[in-house]
């Protein structure tokens, strides 16, 4: 059975972040590619999430993009208890 894996890559429009995102997509990961501006490109196969990391609410934008991607791929069971995502 194939394992579903999702990665959120910040700075995925440039340099190291773009390389990491491309490598993950090539390895079969679902990738949410964070960029700072709408016109920033992301690697083919990644889903773009535009957010300003200086904004404390940016995590909500990035995680909402991830949730939309997951919702479009497969149903997610409703948890009995929800906890907010941890930012690292």
GROMACS elastic network, one bead per residue, 0.5 to 0.9 nm:
[ bonds ]
;  ai    aj funct       b0    kb
    4    28     6  0.85972   500
    4    29     6  0.72985   500
    4    30     6  0.77808   500
    5    28     6  0.78418   500
    5    29     6  0.52095   500
    5    30     6  0.61295   500
    5    31     6  0.85858   500
    6    29     6  0.55849   500
    6    31     6  0.57367   500
    6    32     6  0.75916   500
    6    66     6  0.83306   500
    6    70     6  0.88053   500
    7    21     6  0.83194   500
    7    24     6  0.77857   500
    7    29     6  0.68350   500
    7    30     6  0.63386   500
    7    32     6  0.62403   500
    7    33     6  0.83938   500
    7    66     6  0.89334   500
    8    12     6  0.89793   500
    8    21     6  0.85102   500
    8    30     6  0.86462   500
    8    31     6  0.58563   500
    8    33     6  0.61224   500
    8    34     6  0.71658   500
    8    62     6  0.80020   500
    8    63     6  0.85610   500
    8    66     6  0.78354   500
    9    12     6  0.57051   500
    9    17     6  0.64727   500
    9    18     6  0.83469   500
    9    20     6  0.75016   500
    9    21     6  0.63024   500
    9    31     6  0.70823   500
    9    32     6  0.62599   500
    9    33     6  0.51693   500
    9    34     6  0.59003   500
    9    35     6  0.89301   500
   10    13     6  0.84289   500
   10    17     6  0.64589   500
   10    18     6  0.89807   500
   10    32     6  0.84905   500
   10    33     6  0.63764   500
   10    35     6  0.67441   500
   10    53     6  0.88571   500
   11    14     6  0.62382   500
   11    15     6  0.81806   500
   11    16     6  0.79099   500
   11    18     6  0.70872   500
   11    33     6  0.73809   500
   11    34     6  0.56422   500
   11    35     6  0.54149   500
   11    36     6  0.74554   500
   12    15     6  0.77318   500
   12    16     6  0.75666   500
   12    19     6  0.76479   500
   12    20     6  0.74982   500
   12    21     6  0.60722   500
   12    22     6  0.86987   500
   12    32     6  0.86634   500
   12    33     6  0.51248   500
   12    34     6  0.55542   500
   12    35     6  0.59670   500
   12    41     6  0.84282   500
   12    42     6  0.62227   500
   12    43     6  0.77031   500
   12    48     6  0.87335   500
   13    16     6  0.88473   500
   13    17     6  0.65673   500
   13    18     6  0.51922   500
   13    19     6  0.89519   500
   13    21     6  0.87767   500
   13    33     6  0.74240   500
   13    34     6  0.73556   500
   13    35     6  0.56367   500
   13    36     6  0.83079   500
   13    40     6  0.58864   500
   13    41     6  0.54874   500
   13    43     6  0.74315   500
   14    17     6  0.58464   500
   14    18     6  0.50402   500
   14    19     6  0.79214   500
   14    35     6  0.85062   500
   14    40     6  0.84591   500
   14    41     6  0.83371   500
   14    42     6  0.82415   500
   15    18     6  0.54344   500
   15    19     6  0.63601   500
   15    20     6  0.87941   500
   16    19     6  0.50739   500
   16    20     6  0.61172   500
   16    21     6  0.85693   500
   17    20     6  0.51051   500
   17    21     6  0.61006   500
   17    22     6  0.85708   500
   17    33     6  0.84932   500
   17    34     6  0.89264   500
   18    21     6  0.51030   500
   18    22     6  0.60796   500
   18    23     6  0.85294   500
   18    33     6  0.82745   500
   18    42     6  0.69657   500
   18    43     6  0.65771   500
   19    22     6  0.51539   500
   19    23     6  0.61046   500
   19    24     6  0.86068   500
   19    43     6  0.84566   500
   20    23     6  0.51671   500
   20    24     6  0.61884   500
   20    25     6  0.86743   500
   21    24     6  0.51860   500
   21    25     6  0.61925   500
   21    26     6  0.85793   500
   21    31     6  0.66159   500
   21    32     6  0.83395   500
   21    33     6  0.68345   500
   21    42     6  0.82516   500
   21    43     6  0.67243   500
   21    46     6  0.73837   500
   22    25     6  0.52076   500
   22    26     6  0.61251   500
   22    27     6  0.86224   500
   22    31     6  0.87917   500
   22    42     6  0.87239   500
   22    43     6  0.56965   500
   22    44     6  0.75486   500
   22    45     6  0.82596   500
   22    46     6  0.80283   500
   23    26     6  0.50688   500
   23    27     6  0.62117   500
   23    28     6  0.88559   500
   23    29     6  0.88382   500
   24    28     6  0.64437   500
   24    29     6  0.52972   500
   24    30     6  0.76808   500
   24    31     6  0.70635   500
   25    28     6  0.51827   500
   25    29     6  0.50266   500
   25    30     6  0.63627   500
   25    31     6  0.63875   500
   25    43     6  0.82847   500
   25    44     6  0.81350   500
   25    45     6  0.63828   500
   25    46     6  0.68518   500
   26    29     6  0.73688   500
   26    45     6  0.87023   500
   30    45     6  0.79801   500
   30    46     6  0.68996   500
   30    47     6  0.81709   500
   30    69     6  0.84826   500
   30    70     6  0.89164   500
   31    45     6  0.76247   500
   31    47     6  0.62027   500
   31    48     6  0.86286   500
   31    66     6  0.84657   500
   32    46     6  0.58712   500
   32    48     6  0.60130   500
   32    49     6  0.64879   500
   32    62     6  0.77343   500
   32    63     6  0.88477   500
   32    65     6  0.72047   500
   32    66     6  0.62079   500
   32    69     6  0.82199   500
   33    42     6  0.64190   500
   33    43     6  0.79507   500
   33    46     6  0.59521   500
   33    47     6  0.56906   500
   33    49     6  0.58065   500
   33    50     6  0.83803   500
   33    62     6  0.87568   500
   34    42     6  0.82477   500
   34    47     6  0.83981   500
   34    48     6  0.60041   500
   34    50     6  0.58081   500
   34    51     6  0.68772   500
   34    62     6  0.70643   500
   35    38     6  0.73985   500
   35    39     6  0.88834   500
   35    40     6  0.63313   500
   35    41     6  0.79775   500
   35    42     6  0.77028   500
   35    48     6  0.70543   500
   35    49     6  0.62023   500
   35    50     6  0.50481   500
   35    51     6  0.64276   500
   35    52     6  0.80063   500
   36    39     6  0.88143   500
   36    40     6  0.72455   500
   36    49     6  0.84041   500
   36    50     6  0.55024   500
   36    51     6  0.53327   500
   36    52     6  0.54091   500
   36    53     6  0.76158   500
   37    40     6  0.54378   500
   37    41     6  0.89378   500
   37    50     6  0.59269   500
   37    51     6  0.72722   500
   37    52     6  0.80165   500
   38    41     6  0.81296   500
   38    48     6  0.85758   500
   38    49     6  0.84908   500
   38    50     6  0.59302   500
   38    51     6  0.87122   500
   40    50     6  0.86820   500
   41    44     6  0.89778   500
   41    48     6  0.82335   500
   42    45     6  0.84686   500
   42    46     6  0.65818   500
   42    47     6  0.76873   500
   42    48     6  0.64448   500
   43    46     6  0.57574   500
   43    47     6  0.85548   500
   43    48     6  0.89342   500
   44    47     6  0.84820   500
   47    65     6  0.78352   500
   47    66     6  0.83244   500
   47    69     6  0.76151   500
   48    62     6  0.89957   500
   48    65     6  0.78716   500
   49    61     6  0.72061   500
   49    62     6  0.56734   500
   49    63     6  0.88293   500
   49    64     6  0.88592   500
   49    65     6  0.61115   500
   49    66     6  0.84354   500
   50    58     6  0.87760   500
   50    61     6  0.76439   500
   50    62     6  0.74778   500
   51    54     6  0.87552   500
   51    55     6  0.79744   500
   51    57     6  0.89372   500
   51    58     6  0.55276   500
   51    59     6  0.81206   500
   51    61     6  0.65933   500
   51    62     6  0.69960   500
   52    55     6  0.55674   500
   52    56     6  0.86421   500
   52    57     6  0.87959   500
   52    58     6  0.61013   500
   53    56     6  0.71137   500
   53    57     6  0.83990   500
   53    58     6  0.58464   500
   53    59     6  0.79318   500
   54    57     6  0.87422   500
   54    58     6  0.77122   500
   55    58     6  0.54339   500
   55    59     6  0.85457   500
   56    59     6  0.71453   500
   56    60     6  0.88806   500
   57    60     6  0.57014   500
   57    61     6  0.72647   500
   58    61     6  0.52230   500
   58    62     6  0.64386   500
   58    63     6  0.86924   500
   59    62     6  0.51364   500
   59    63     6  0.59819   500
   59    64     6  0.83008   500
   59    85     6  0.87842   500
   59    87     6  0.76611   500
   60    63     6  0.52372   500
   60    64     6  0.58692   500
   60    65     6  0.85450   500
   61    64     6  0.51364   500
   61    65     6  0.63196   500
   61    66     6  0.87774   500
   62    65     6  0.52139   500
   62    66     6  0.64485   500
   62    67     6  0.88222   500
   63    67     6  0.61504   500
   63    68     6  0.86538   500
   63    85     6  0.83332   500
   64    68     6  0.62034   500
   64    69     6  0.85898   500
   65    68     6  0.51837   500
   65    69     6  0.62568   500
   65    70     6  0.87026   500
   66    69     6  0.50971   500
   66    70     6  0.62174   500
   66    71     6  0.85659   500
   67    70     6  0.50978   500
   67    71     6  0.59798   500
   67    72     6  0.85639   500
   68    71     6  0.50347   500
   68    72     6  0.62030   500
   68    73     6  0.87939   500
   69    72     6  0.53006   500
   69    73     6  0.65511   500
   70    73     6  0.51883   500
   70    74     6  0.61872   500
   70    75     6  0.77067   500
   70    76     6  0.77848   500
   71    74     6  0.57670   500
   71    75     6  0.60948   500
   71    76     6  0.71316   500
   72    75     6  0.80317   500
   76    79     6  0.87987   500
   78    81     6  0.86047   500
   78    82     6  0.88700   500
   79    82     6  0.63054   500
   83    86     6  0.87561   500
